[in-house]
Amino acid sequence: MMGFLRSREGLLLGVILALTALISFRFPAFIAPANLANVFNDTSPLIILALGQMIVILTKCIDLSVAANLALTGMVAALLNGAGVPLPLVIFAAIALGAALGLINGLLVWTLQIPPIVVTLGTMTIFRGLIFLMTDGKWINAHEMTDGFKALPRAVFLGLPVMAWTAIACLGIFAVLLSRTALGRSFYAVGGNPHAAVYTGIDVGRTQCVAFVISGALAGLVGYLWVARYAVAYVDVAGGFELSVVAACVIGGVSIAGGTGSVMGALLGALFLGVINNALPVVGISPFWQLAISGLAIILAVAFNAQQGRRKGRIILRAAEVRA
């Protein structure tokens, strides 16, 4: 317990609790259970995308196309719904399309050795352009969507909407993936020391490609959830949201240099931004400051990592490095 309190995650949890308490002094309703549940539900898309971004960053890559992937898959989901496709197939198609878009990123990084930031900056623009070509810039609004399509993310189970439960399920899956599977250890190994990873039989490029596919699949899932919840699909859906996703990871202690990060850290980083973004209207600050706050948070978190991160992150290939 004391170890957690001294950790980056423990410090961040303390900051979140202090921030929440500070807001509640002026607006007690902010800490009402129903409002806190709403904050978590509002933050759920960010949590899901941050988990996917985390494993990409763990492998020394970055995916700046997640928001554009979300927008494209969400638009396709809305179009399929309008064409009468059953909801389970719509959700499956959104996830599959998101994974395919992630695969494109991964293959370009793996086979052509193009820097990930260049690849994903390019595909980010391409994905948004595809939406415009598909729709000629037109919006799909609530009256063009079926009630079932819009209702699923809002459906309440045990006091929480399905969107929030989806984020909780993703947290559980990723906790097991990163701590209990060979693939999860490969993500850390590739980012921590790619040369040692090669000596232990890990294909660095393939592992990075898998990370992009998982990130893309999660973006596809969020694409449906986002469009269905807000009942609108258009070219600029989630514009700039990729910055918040990266910010959540970095604030949560995921090292941009790769090899270091945790599910708990990504969750707390997303919740930190979620509390801030939900508190802005309460304290009378324009929500348009959200991106500026996210950018400042990235800078401060990277500076903190530079000072505190002199120690090595999670090393799982020490023996292999010695043998090499």
FENQUI-V689515 format. One record per residue. PHI is phi in radians with two decimals (NA if undefined). Layout:
<<PHI> <PHI>>
This chain:
<<NA> <-1.12> <-1.10> <-1.14> <-1.12> <-1.54> <-1.41> <-1.05> <-1.11> <-1.13> <-1.11> <-1.16> <-1.06> <-1.09> <-1.11> <-1.09> <-1.13> <-1.16> <-1.13> <-1.10> <-1.12> <-1.09> <-1.16> <-1.21> <-1.08> <-1.61> <-2.28> <-1.00> <-1.16> <-1.12> <-1.69> <-1.10> <-0.90> <-1.11> <-1.25> <-1.11> <-1.11> <-1.15> <-1.09> <-1.11> <-1.13> <-1.11> <-1.51> <-0.98> <-1.02> <-1.15> <-1.07> <-1.09> <-1.18> <-1.13> <-1.11> <-1.15> <-1.11> <-1.04> <-1.23> <-1.16> <-1.16> <-0.98> <-1.60> <1.22> <-2.10> <-2.66> <-2.11> <-1.56> <-1.73> <-1.08> <-1.21> <-1.19> <-1.05> <-0.97> <-1.14> <-1.20> <-1.17> <-1.13> <-1.12> <-1.09> <-1.07> <-1.14> <-1.16> <-1.12> <-1.08> <-1.14> <-1.48> <1.56> <-1.25> <-1.00> <-1.00> <-1.01> <-1.24> <-1.09> <-1.13> <-1.06> <-1.12> <-1.12> <-1.16> <-1.12> <-1.12> <-1.05> <-1.12> <-1.13> <-1.16> <-1.14> <-1.10> <-1.04> <-1.02> <-1.10> <-1.18> <-1.12> <-1.23> <-1.30> <-1.47> <-1.76> <1.00> <-1.45> <-0.95> <-0.98> <-1.15> <-1.24> <-1.01> <-1.33> <-1.13> <-1.19> <-1.20> <-0.99> <-1.23> <-1.10> <-1.08> <-1.12> <-1.12> <-1.10> <-1.07> <-1.11> <-1.15> <-1.23> <-2.06> <1.01> <1.40> <-1.42> <-1.62> <-1.96> <-1.84> <-1.02> <-1.22> <-1.69> <-1.97> <-1.30> <-1.11> <-1.11> <-1.06> <-1.41> <-1.40> <-1.00> <-1.09> <-1.60> <-1.04> <-1.75> <-2.34> <0.93> <1.51> <-2.18> <-1.18> <-1.03> <-1.02> <-1.17> <-1.13> <-1.10> <-1.11> <-1.10> <-1.08> <-1.10> <-1.06> <-1.12> <-1.11> <-1.26> <-1.07> <-1.24> <-0.99> <-1.40> <-1.83> <-2.17> <-2.17> <-1.13> <-1.10> <-1.06> <-1.16> <-1.14> <-1.02> <-1.15> <-1.12> <-1.09> <-1.38> <-1.28> <-2.80> <-1.09> <-1.20> <-1.15> <-1.06> <-1.09> <-1.13> <-1.59> <1.62> <-1.55> <-1.46> <-1.08> <-1.08> <-1.13> <-1.11> <-1.11> <-1.10> <-1.07> <-1.07> <-1.13> <-1.10> <-1.11> <-1.04> <-1.14> <-1.09> <-1.15> <-1.11> <-1.12> <-1.07> <-1.15> <-1.00> <-1.14> <-1.03> <-1.14> <-1.13> <-1.21> <-1.20> <-1.56> <0.97> <-2.77> <-2.38> <-2.79> <-1.04> <-1.69> <-0.97> <1.02> <-1.06> <1.40> <-1.19> <-1.06> <-1.13> <-1.14> <-1.14> <-1.12> <-1.06> <-1.03> <-1.16> <-1.14> <-1.07> <-1.37> <1.65> <-1.35> <-1.32> <-1.07> <-1.32> <1.59> <1.48> <-2.31> <2.78> <-2.59> <-1.09> <-1.06> <-1.11> <-1.09> <-1.08> <-1.17> <-1.09> <-1.16> <-1.15> <-1.02> <-1.18> <-1.10> <-1.12> <-1.07> <-1.15> <-1.36> <-1.46> <-0.96> <-1.13> <-1.14> <-1.62> <1.45> <-1.80> <-1.07> <-1.06> <-1.18> <-1.35> <-0.98> <-1.14> <-1.11> <-1.14> <-1.08> <-1.10> <-1.11> <-1.12> <-1.07> <-1.06> <-1.13> <-1.18> <-1.13> <-1.10> <-1.10> <-1.08> <-1.11> <-1.44> <-1.59> <-1.61> <-1.10> <-1.28> <-1.18> <-1.35> <-1.26> <-1.83> <-2.12> <-2.14> <-1.01> <-1.09> <-1.15> <-1.13> <-1.12> <-1.11> <-1.18>>
